[in-house]
Amino acid sequence: MTPRQRDQFLWTWSRRRAPGPGRAARRGACIGAVCGVVIYGAMFDVIMAPVAGRTGLSTLLNLFDDSSLALLMLVPGLAAVGWLKARSVFNWQEAMFQRLLSQGATVPTAPPTLQFADRLPLLAVIATGVILAGLILGLVWAYTTGRL
């Protein structure tokens, strides 16, 4: 880790750690639950609806049918995964923060200036997300128009 990366981590984590591990775990559980509902909605109510003979608005309104058991299992399961992962990431980040402080590093008083090399990983993640979203939308379009 370069000194610039260390300072960036110390600056960012000193602010993000303030709510504590409990709030981070609850936030992770909420994100997991929302992902469970989205996955359920996409997989069971939109993609599988034509197979079941449902079309139009009934696909979105028909949440409590035979597949509601999947929703009841998927949402709490993904909420638990989100809770566990958020706690483990928080603990890992906190351990690294404490280790850097014990080695003599200090939290900067002002945010460090970022260079292009510091922003490159974020730009790569954004570009990958845009490409994947485009491919998924293209697949949904091809599936709904009957071209697939």
Short mmCIF file of the C-alpha atoms (twelve columns), coordinates in Angstrom:
data_MODEL
# 
_entry.id   MODEL 
# 
loop_
_atom_site.group_PDB 
_atom_site.id 
_atom_site.type_symbol 
_atom_site.label_atom_id 
_atom_site.label_alt_id 
_atom_site.label_comp_id 
_atom_site.label_asym_id 
_atom_site.label_seq_id 
_atom_site.Cartn_x 
_atom_site.Cartn_y 
_atom_site.Cartn_z 
_atom_site.pdbx_PDB_model_num 
ATOM 1   C CA . MET A 1   0.000   0.000   0.000   1 
ATOM 2   C CA . THR A 2   1.421   3.324   -1.035  1 
ATOM 3   C CA . PRO A 3   1.358   6.253   1.381   1 
ATOM 4   C CA . ARG A 4   -1.302  7.953   -0.767  1 
ATOM 5   C CA . GLN A 5   -3.501  4.833   -0.651  1 
ATOM 6   C CA . ARG A 6   -2.937  4.548   3.094   1 
ATOM 7   C CA . ASP A 7   -3.937  8.158   3.660   1 
ATOM 8   C CA . GLN A 8   -7.012  7.738   1.458   1 
ATOM 9   C CA . PHE A 9   -8.066  4.624   3.393   1 
ATOM 10  C CA . LEU A 10  -7.458  6.258   6.789   1 
ATOM 11  C CA . TRP A 11  -9.376  9.392   5.793   1 
ATOM 12  C CA . THR A 12  -12.339 7.490   4.350   1 
ATOM 13  C CA . TRP A 13  -12.593 4.821   7.023   1 
ATOM 14  C CA . SER A 14  -12.292 7.284   9.896   1 
ATOM 15  C CA . ARG A 15  -15.577 8.771   8.679   1 
ATOM 16  C CA . ARG A 16  -17.361 5.585   7.582   1 
ATOM 17  C CA . ARG A 17  -16.747 3.710   10.809  1 
ATOM 18  C CA . ALA A 18  -18.637 6.229   12.951  1 
ATOM 19  C CA . PRO A 19  -22.102 4.523   12.802  1 
ATOM 20  C CA . GLY A 20  -20.610 1.277   14.108  1 
ATOM 21  C CA . PRO A 21  -20.770 -2.386  13.137  1 
ATOM 22  C CA . GLY A 22  -24.433 -2.821  14.090  1 
ATOM 23  C CA . ARG A 23  -25.669 -0.180  11.689  1 
ATOM 24  C CA . ALA A 24  -23.411 -1.519  8.930   1 
ATOM 25  C CA . ALA A 25  -24.796 -5.018  9.482   1 
ATOM 26  C CA . ARG A 26  -28.395 -3.746  9.389   1 
ATOM 27  C CA . ARG A 27  -27.650 -1.846  6.199   1 
ATOM 28  C CA . GLY A 28  -26.199 -5.029  4.694   1 
ATOM 29  C CA . ALA A 29  -29.290 -6.993  5.728   1 
ATOM 30  C CA . CYS A 30  -31.564 -4.402  4.111   1 
ATOM 31  C CA . ILE A 31  -29.547 -4.486  0.903   1 
ATOM 32  C CA . GLY A 32  -29.711 -8.288  0.905   1 
ATOM 33  C CA . ALA A 33  -33.472 -8.253  1.440   1 
ATOM 34  C CA . VAL A 34  -34.006 -5.733  -1.356  1 
ATOM 35  C CA . CYS A 35  -31.832 -7.848  -3.647  1 
ATOM 36  C CA . GLY A 36  -33.959 -10.856 -2.706  1 
ATOM 37  C CA . VAL A 37  -37.146 -9.056  -3.713  1 
ATOM 38  C CA . VAL A 38  -35.547 -7.819  -6.946  1 
ATOM 39  C CA . ILE A 39  -34.210 -11.271 -7.804  1 
ATOM 40  C CA . TYR A 40  -37.577 -12.804 -6.983  1 
ATOM 41  C CA . GLY A 41  -39.408 -10.217 -9.044  1 
ATOM 42  C CA . ALA A 42  -37.081 -10.567 -12.002 1 
ATOM 43  C CA . MET A 43  -36.761 -14.325 -11.963 1 
ATOM 44  C CA . PHE A 44  -40.200 -15.529 -10.982 1 
ATOM 45  C CA . ASP A 45  -42.593 -12.760 -11.978 1 
ATOM 46  C CA . VAL A 46  -41.066 -11.371 -15.157 1 
ATOM 47  C CA . ILE A 47  -38.954 -14.081 -16.782 1 
ATOM 48  C CA . MET A 48  -41.091 -17.075 -15.800 1 
ATOM 49  C CA . ALA A 49  -44.474 -15.331 -16.265 1 
ATOM 50  C CA . PRO A 50  -44.879 -16.170 -19.976 1 
ATOM 51  C CA . VAL A 51  -44.172 -19.823 -19.158 1 
ATOM 52  C CA . ALA A 52  -46.991 -19.751 -16.608 1 
ATOM 53  C CA . GLY A 53  -49.333 -18.047 -19.085 1 
ATOM 54  C CA . ARG A 54  -49.428 -14.652 -17.340 1 
ATOM 55  C CA . THR A 55  -48.889 -11.441 -19.243 1 
ATOM 56  C CA . GLY A 56  -49.050 -7.719  -18.613 1 
ATOM 57  C CA . LEU A 57  -49.636 -6.144  -15.238 1 
ATOM 58  C CA . SER A 58  -50.723 -9.426  -13.667 1 
ATOM 59  C CA . THR A 59  -47.085 -10.527 -13.630 1 
ATOM 60  C CA . LEU A 60  -46.215 -7.733  -11.215 1 
ATOM 61  C CA . LEU A 61  -49.385 -7.899  -9.128  1 
ATOM 62  C CA . ASN A 62  -49.392 -11.660 -8.684  1 
ATOM 63  C CA . LEU A 63  -46.792 -11.872 -5.907  1 
ATOM 64  C CA . PHE A 64  -48.692 -14.304 -3.683  1 
ATOM 65  C CA . ASP A 65  -49.179 -17.347 -5.830  1 
ATOM 66  C CA . ASP A 66  -47.481 -20.715 -5.834  1 
ATOM 67  C CA . SER A 67  -44.035 -19.127 -6.001  1 
ATOM 68  C CA . SER A 68  -44.500 -17.107 -2.802  1 
ATOM 69  C CA . LEU A 69  -42.627 -19.822 -0.912  1 
ATOM 70  C CA . ALA A 70  -39.558 -18.886 -2.944  1 
ATOM 71  C CA . LEU A 71  -39.980 -15.270 -1.834  1 
ATOM 72  C CA . LEU A 72  -40.333 -16.330 1.798   1 
ATOM 73  C CA . MET A 73  -37.079 -18.302 1.572   1 
ATOM 74  C CA . LEU A 74  -35.077 -16.001 -0.700  1 
ATOM 75  C CA . VAL A 75  -35.537 -12.669 1.090   1 
ATOM 76  C CA . PRO A 76  -34.525 -13.746 4.626   1 
ATOM 77  C CA . GLY A 77  -31.719 -15.877 3.218   1 
ATOM 78  C CA . LEU A 78  -30.200 -13.012 1.260   1 
ATOM 79  C CA . ALA A 79  -30.792 -10.650 4.182   1 
ATOM 80  C CA . ALA A 80  -28.772 -13.023 6.378   1 
ATOM 81  C CA . VAL A 81  -25.989 -13.188 3.776   1 
ATOM 82  C CA . GLY A 82  -25.953 -9.380  3.551   1 
ATOM 83  C CA . TRP A 83  -25.835 -9.085  7.348   1 
ATOM 84  C CA . LEU A 84  -22.934 -11.538 7.647   1 
ATOM 85  C CA . LYS A 85  -20.929 -10.037 4.786   1 
ATOM 86  C CA . ALA A 86  -21.419 -6.472  6.025   1 
ATOM 87  C CA . ARG A 87  -20.236 -7.436  9.515   1 
ATOM 88  C CA . SER A 88  -17.204 -9.303  8.183   1 
ATOM 89  C CA . VAL A 89  -16.212 -6.449  5.852   1 
ATOM 90  C CA . PHE A 90  -16.668 -3.909  8.653   1 
ATOM 91  C CA . ASN A 91  -14.521 -6.009  11.004  1 
ATOM 92  C CA . TRP A 92  -11.868 -6.509  8.332   1 
ATOM 93  C CA . GLN A 93  -11.711 -2.779  7.547   1 
ATOM 94  C CA . GLU A 94  -11.622 -1.886  11.245  1 
ATOM 95  C CA . ALA A 95  -8.787  -4.351  11.865  1 
ATOM 96  C CA . MET A 96  -6.786  -2.847  9.008   1 
ATOM 97  C CA . PHE A 97  -7.499  0.667   10.346  1 
ATOM 98  C CA . GLN A 98  -6.320  -0.278  13.844  1 
ATOM 99  C CA . ARG A 99  -3.250  -2.078  12.450  1 
ATOM 100 C CA . LEU A 100 -2.225  1.016   10.465  1 
ATOM 101 C CA . LEU A 101 -2.719  3.242   13.508  1 
ATOM 102 C CA . SER A 102 -0.650  0.880   15.672  1 
ATOM 103 C CA . GLN A 103 2.159   1.050   13.099  1 
ATOM 104 C CA . GLY A 104 2.343   4.816   13.573  1 
ATOM 105 C CA . ALA A 105 0.145   6.110   10.774  1 
ATOM 106 C CA . THR A 106 -2.074  9.078   11.538  1 
ATOM 107 C CA . VAL A 107 -5.422  10.049  10.068  1 
ATOM 108 C CA . PRO A 108 -4.951  13.021  7.715   1 
ATOM 109 C CA . THR A 109 -6.649  16.265  8.698   1 
ATOM 110 C CA . ALA A 110 -7.789  16.964  5.119   1 
ATOM 111 C CA . PRO A 111 -8.853  14.558  2.377   1 
ATOM 112 C CA . PRO A 112 -5.932  13.535  0.176   1 
ATOM 113 C CA . THR A 113 -6.000  14.624  -3.447  1 
ATOM 114 C CA . LEU A 114 -6.662  11.758  -5.806  1 
ATOM 115 C CA . GLN A 115 -4.755  11.196  -9.014  1 
ATOM 116 C CA . PHE A 116 -6.039  9.457   -12.132 1 
ATOM 117 C CA . ALA A 117 -4.335  6.205   -11.073 1 
ATOM 118 C CA . ASP A 118 -6.325  6.306   -7.812  1 
ATOM 119 C CA . ARG A 119 -9.601  6.670   -9.700  1 
ATOM 120 C CA . LEU A 120 -8.857  4.017   -12.347 1 
ATOM 121 C CA . PRO A 121 -10.280 1.014   -10.421 1 
ATOM 122 C CA . LEU A 122 -13.571 2.854   -9.866  1 
ATOM 123 C CA . LEU A 123 -13.734 3.785   -13.540 1 
ATOM 124 C CA . ALA A 124 -13.124 0.152   -14.505 1 
ATOM 125 C CA . VAL A 125 -15.962 -0.997  -12.229 1 
ATOM 126 C CA . ILE A 126 -18.321 1.636   -13.670 1 
ATOM 127 C CA . ALA A 127 -17.414 0.695   -17.248 1 
ATOM 128 C CA . THR A 128 -17.970 -2.995  -16.493 1 
ATOM 129 C CA . GLY A 129 -21.332 -2.229  -14.876 1 
ATOM 130 C CA . VAL A 130 -22.462 -0.178  -17.872 1 
ATOM 131 C CA . ILE A 131 -21.425 -2.957  -20.271 1 
ATOM 132 C CA . LEU A 132 -23.191 -5.627  -18.211 1 
ATOM 133 C CA . ALA A 133 -26.337 -3.501  -17.859 1 
ATOM 134 C CA . GLY A 134 -26.380 -2.978  -21.621 1 
ATOM 135 C CA . LEU A 135 -25.992 -6.691  -22.272 1 
ATOM 136 C CA . ILE A 136 -28.758 -7.550  -19.800 1 
ATOM 137 C CA . LEU A 137 -31.112 -4.940  -21.268 1 
ATOM 138 C CA . GLY A 138 -30.328 -6.238  -24.754 1 
ATOM 139 C CA . LEU A 139 -31.123 -9.778  -23.634 1 
ATOM 140 C CA . VAL A 140 -34.404 -8.684  -22.031 1 
ATOM 141 C CA . TRP A 141 -35.322 -6.745  -25.182 1 
ATOM 142 C CA . ALA A 142 -34.485 -9.721  -27.409 1 
ATOM 143 C CA . TYR A 143 -36.476 -12.049 -25.150 1 
ATOM 144 C CA . THR A 144 -39.558 -9.814  -24.960 1 
ATOM 145 C CA . THR A 145 -39.643 -9.054  -28.681 1 
ATOM 146 C CA . GLY A 146 -39.300 -12.740 -29.580 1 
ATOM 147 C CA . ARG A 147 -35.934 -12.377 -31.292 1 
ATOM 148 C CA . LEU A 148 -34.283 -14.858 -28.959 1 
# 
